[in-house]
Amino acid sequence: MIQRFIGVAVGALVTFALLWLNSADAAAWATAVIVGAIASFFWPIVAGLILGRRAKRRRDATIEAEVARQVAAQTNKPS
């Protein structure tokens, strides 16, 4: 959990630095820092969901291929 908070702080600082280099006003800085902090807090959750779904699809495809192989082996088996 501490790693996530460190990531939030780093994300906010990077956003702040980029805005400072572009000479935006203080209200835009505050808004961007808050949005950057929120985004850097939630992106691991979103990435985890995406990667989890991808792994599940691969696992399901492997299971379906194995079932199809076993069914084909049973149907081709001489009685």
PLY file of the C-alpha trace (Angstrom):
ply
format ascii 1.0
element vertex 79
property float x
property float y
property float z
element edge 78
property int vertex1
property int vertex2
end_header
0.00 0.00 0.00
2.87 2.36 0.75
4.15 1.76 -2.77
0.85 2.98 -4.18
1.01 6.17 -2.11
4.58 6.75 -3.25
3.38 6.26 -6.83
0.60 8.78 -6.26
3.07 11.32 -4.89
5.50 10.79 -7.77
2.69 11.03 -10.32
1.48 14.27 -8.77
4.99 15.73 -8.71
5.63 14.82 -12.33
2.34 16.39 -13.35
3.19 19.49 -11.34
6.64 19.72 -12.94
5.27 19.37 -16.45
2.72 22.09 -15.82
5.36 24.33 -14.28
7.51 23.94 -17.38
4.52 24.97 -19.50
3.82 27.99 -17.25
0.18 27.23 -16.48
-1.71 29.19 -13.81
-2.09 27.95 -10.23
-5.67 26.71 -10.64
-4.65 24.55 -13.58
-1.70 23.27 -11.56
-3.90 22.24 -8.66
-6.45 20.58 -10.92
-3.83 18.70 -12.88
-2.00 17.59 -9.74
-5.22 16.23 -8.26
-6.21 14.48 -11.50
-2.68 13.10 -11.88
-2.66 11.80 -8.31
-6.04 10.10 -8.76
-5.00 8.57 -12.08
-1.70 7.29 -10.69
-3.60 5.77 -7.74
-6.10 3.86 -9.89
-4.03 2.78 -12.92
-2.65 -0.38 -11.21
-6.23 -1.49 -10.53
-7.24 -0.95 -14.15
-4.08 -2.66 -15.44
-4.69 -5.59 -13.08
-8.24 -6.00 -14.33
-7.12 -5.95 -17.95
-4.29 -8.42 -17.37
-6.52 -10.68 -15.26
-9.15 -10.87 -17.99
-6.49 -11.60 -20.58
-5.04 -14.42 -18.46
-8.53 -15.87 -17.93
-9.21 -15.85 -21.69
-5.93 -17.67 -22.33
-6.63 -20.21 -19.60
-10.15 -20.82 -20.92
-8.82 -21.25 -24.46
-6.28 -23.80 -23.22
-8.99 -25.73 -21.36
-11.31 -25.68 -24.39
-8.50 -26.93 -26.63
-7.76 -29.78 -24.23
-11.43 -30.75 -24.02
-11.71 -30.69 -27.81
-8.59 -32.87 -28.05
-9.98 -35.40 -25.58
-13.38 -35.51 -27.28
-11.70 -36.03 -30.65
-9.59 -38.83 -29.17
-12.69 -40.55 -27.76
-14.64 -40.31 -31.00
-11.75 -41.67 -33.05
-11.16 -44.54 -30.63
-12.09 -47.92 -32.21
-14.73 -49.89 -30.26
0 1
1 2
2 3
3 4
4 5
5 6
6 7
7 8
8 9
9 10
10 11
11 12
12 13
13 14
14 15
15 16
16 17
17 18
18 19
19 20
20 21
21 22
22 23
23 24
24 25
25 26
26 27
27 28
28 29
29 30
30 31
31 32
32 33
33 34
34 35
35 36
36 37
37 38
38 39
39 40
40 41
41 42
42 43
43 44
44 45
45 46
46 47
47 48
48 49
49 50
50 51
51 52
52 53
53 54
54 55
55 56
56 57
57 58
58 59
59 60
60 61
61 62
62 63
63 64
64 65
65 66
66 67
67 68
68 69
69 70
70 71
71 72
72 73
73 74
74 75
75 76
76 77
77 78
